[in-house]
Amino acid sequence: ADTSTAVDIKTKDIDFGQPGQIKRIYKFYVTHRGSASNIQLSYAKDGDQDTYTEVGSELPETDAVTDWVTTAITPTAFSCNSVRLRLFSDGTTPANFEINDITVVYRIRSAR
């Protein structure tokens, strides 16, 4: 099996089209297929590109190479103007690993 140990995927800074609004982040959903061995999700807030917080456990390994699997990852809820996600491996990752999409569950915080 082909493997790669250099998985390090970072998204752009995501502000959900409302950069001036504070959002409360509740959950991430990652839709993936292939073996997700050693893949970990982390996030950085408000334009920070250096300080990432790891969330939950590694994505589960699956036998499904053709079927997409959605994994829910629940961080301790946090507030930010924008969020940047990073998926990285801390070990060997099978070459058949793919990400289809990432969904972020959030709410706009009302001004008080």
N, C-alpha and C positions, 0 to 999 in steps of 0.2 A: 504494500500500500504506500502510495506517495504521501509524504508528510511535509509540513512546513512548521517551523517554530517561530516564524517572524510575523505572526498575526498581530497587527496593531492598527485598528481602524478608528479614526476620529472623525466626528461629524463637525460641521460648521457650528458656529454659535447660533442657537435656535431661539428666536424671541416670539414665535407664533404670530408674527405680523403686528405685534403691539409692544415695541421696545420700551416704552415708558411705563408700562403697567407691571406691577408686581404679580407674579404667578405663584400659586401653591402647587408643588409637584407631588403627586400621590403614587403613581405607578408607571412602570415601563412594560411594554409587551414587545418581545423580539420574535419575529417569525423567521425560522431558519430550517435548514435541512442538512443532511449529511451528519457526520459525527461531530458533535460540538465539544469534543474533548478539550478540557482545560481553558475554555473561553469564559472570560469574566467581564462583567459590565461595570463601568465606573462613570462618574459624571464630574464636571467642573461647572462652577456658577459664574455668571456675570462677566464673561470675557476672559476669565482666567484660563491660561493654556498650560499651566504647570502643576496645579494642585488638584488631583482627582480623588474622589471618594469612592471606594469600592462598594458595590451594592449586592446584597444577597450572596448566593453561592454560584458556582460555575453553571453555565447552561448544561442541561442534562444531555448525556449521550443518547443517541437514538440509532436504531437499526435502519430507519427510513432514509433512503438516499433520494427517493423521488417524492416523498410526501413531506409537505411543509408542516412544521410543528410550531405552535405558538407557546412561548414560555412567558409567564407573568413574573415580573420582578418587582418587589415592593420595598422601596427604601423607607427610612424614617422620613416622613413628610417634611419638606423644606420649602422655603420661599426664595425666589430669585427673579431678576428681570429677564435673564436668558440662561440657557443650559447648553452645554456641549457634552456629547456622549463619547465614550471610548470603549471599544470592545478589543480586548487583548488576550493573548494566551500566556500562561505561566508554565507552559510545557509544550509537548508535541501536539500539533493539531492536524488531523487528517486533511488532505488536499481537497476532499469533496465537500468541505464545509462551505455553506452559502448563507447569506442573509437576504431575505426578501424585503422586509420592512421593519421599522421600529415605530411603535405608537407610544406617545406620552400622554398620560391622563393628568390633567391639571385644571385649576380653576383660577380665574382672575380674582385677585383680592380687591375687595371694595375699599374705597378711601373712607377713612373714619375721621 
